[in-house]
Amino acid sequence: MRILRTIAEVRAAVREAKATGESVGLVPTMGAFHEGHLSLMRAARQANDLVVVSLFVNPTQFAANEDLSTYPRDEARDAALADAEGVDILFAPEPAEIYPDGFATTIHVAGITETLDGASRGPHHFDGVATVVTKLFGIVQPDVAYFGQKDAQQVLVARQVVRDLDLDVHIEACPIVREPDGLAMSSRNLYLDAEARAQATALSRALDAADRAHRSGERDADRILSAAESVLAKAGIDAEYLELRDAETLQPVTRVERDVLLLVAARVGAARLIDNHLLRGTAP
């Protein structure tokens, strides 16, 4: 595996691969790899000739009061894990490589970025996500880009960017990877002490309770949400948001007729955690 630091190096490597007809898969990450990241790399390795993983803690998606300075970083560990998964290129640029002096362009996706995490974290968050994703697509020119379904809103943002800008990239959303007790894997789980770690399992248990209500035949959104709310309340968790939204538009729903995302965000101990579950609708 090669560790490349510059855009020019990555472009040269991709150009060489594409000249011989090779397919290119991209896994965009901010590092602190866990099994969720590794599952994306495996999916990319299985389907592509050249696999590029970007490792870049993107400063533009963090607000001043967020955890940019403390976000977990261990490039040597991440590089070893990526190498073990058969990754060909680890693109690990410095911030100045992605945002050089004079950088003045921001990609803003209207509508789906103004709710949920966009409302909680501020408009900068998905502007930063959309901008860096667009840059990575331009640098790597992947055939397929792999994202984790845990960041469901981010997946929708990436798809909107591709659709609106006519980018020749397929966005592949891969299933959430969970710990044995149900907690969705996240780099921010490293912030949890033992007590908060146990408390955090209530997020997935709340989603499971809502899913059981739905599978039992309940279609009313308020009643489904109530099943999840009771689990969070018993665990002493005050959700930042707990919402049922249309799986494609993120518009609020009152009944589960089409595919709907149940999404939750909450601060548990020192970590802000998110999770989601897809409830399948019956309407065409």
C-alpha positions, 0 to 999 in steps of 0.5 A: 500500500502506498501512502500519498500526500498530494493531489498530484500523486493521487491523480497520477496513480489513478490515471495510470490505473484507468489507462489500463481499464481498471475500476476505482473505488473510493472510501472517504474517511476521517480515520480512527478506523473501526470495523465499520470502516473496514467493512467499506474497504472490503466492499471496495476491494471486492468490487474494484481493481484500485482501492483508494481510502482517504484519511482526512479530518475535514476541518470545514465540517467542525464548528468552533465548539466541536471536537476537531482538536480532540478527534481521534487520530492515529495514522500509523494504526489506520495505515496498518489496518488499511494495508491488511484489507488490501487497500492500494492507496491511502490518501492522507493530505494535510489541510493545506493540500485540500484547502490552499491559500485563497480557497473560496468555494463552498458546495451547499446542498439545500433542503436535506442539509437544513434539518436533523444534523444540519439543524443541530450542528449548523449549516457549516457541517454539511457544507463542509461535507459536500465540499470535501466530498466533491473535491475527493470525487474530483481528485480520485475520479472513482467509479464507486464511492463507499459510505456507511449507512450510519451517517444516513443524512451524509449519504443523501447529501453525497447522492444529491451532489452527484445527481445535481453536478452530473458526477459519474460516481455511484454512491454505495451505502453499506450497512451499519456495523454494530458491537455485539450489544448493538451500539453502532460503531463510531470513532467517537465511541472512544470518548465513552467511559465505562458508564457512558458506554453502557448507557449508549446502548439505549440508542440501538435498543430504542430503535429496536423498540420502534422497529418492533412496534412497526413490525407489529402493525403500528403505522402511526409515527407518534406511537412508533416514536413513543416506543423509542422515547420510553427506552431513552427515558429509562436510560436517562438520555435526552435525545437531541433529535428522535425523528421519523423522516422520509428515507429519500427526502427527509421530510417529516412523516405522520404515518409509515406508508413508504420507506422511512428512516428513524434517526436519533442523535444524543449526547452520551457522556463525552460523545455525541452519537447518532444512529438510525434504522430503516422502516420499510413501507408498504406503499409503492 
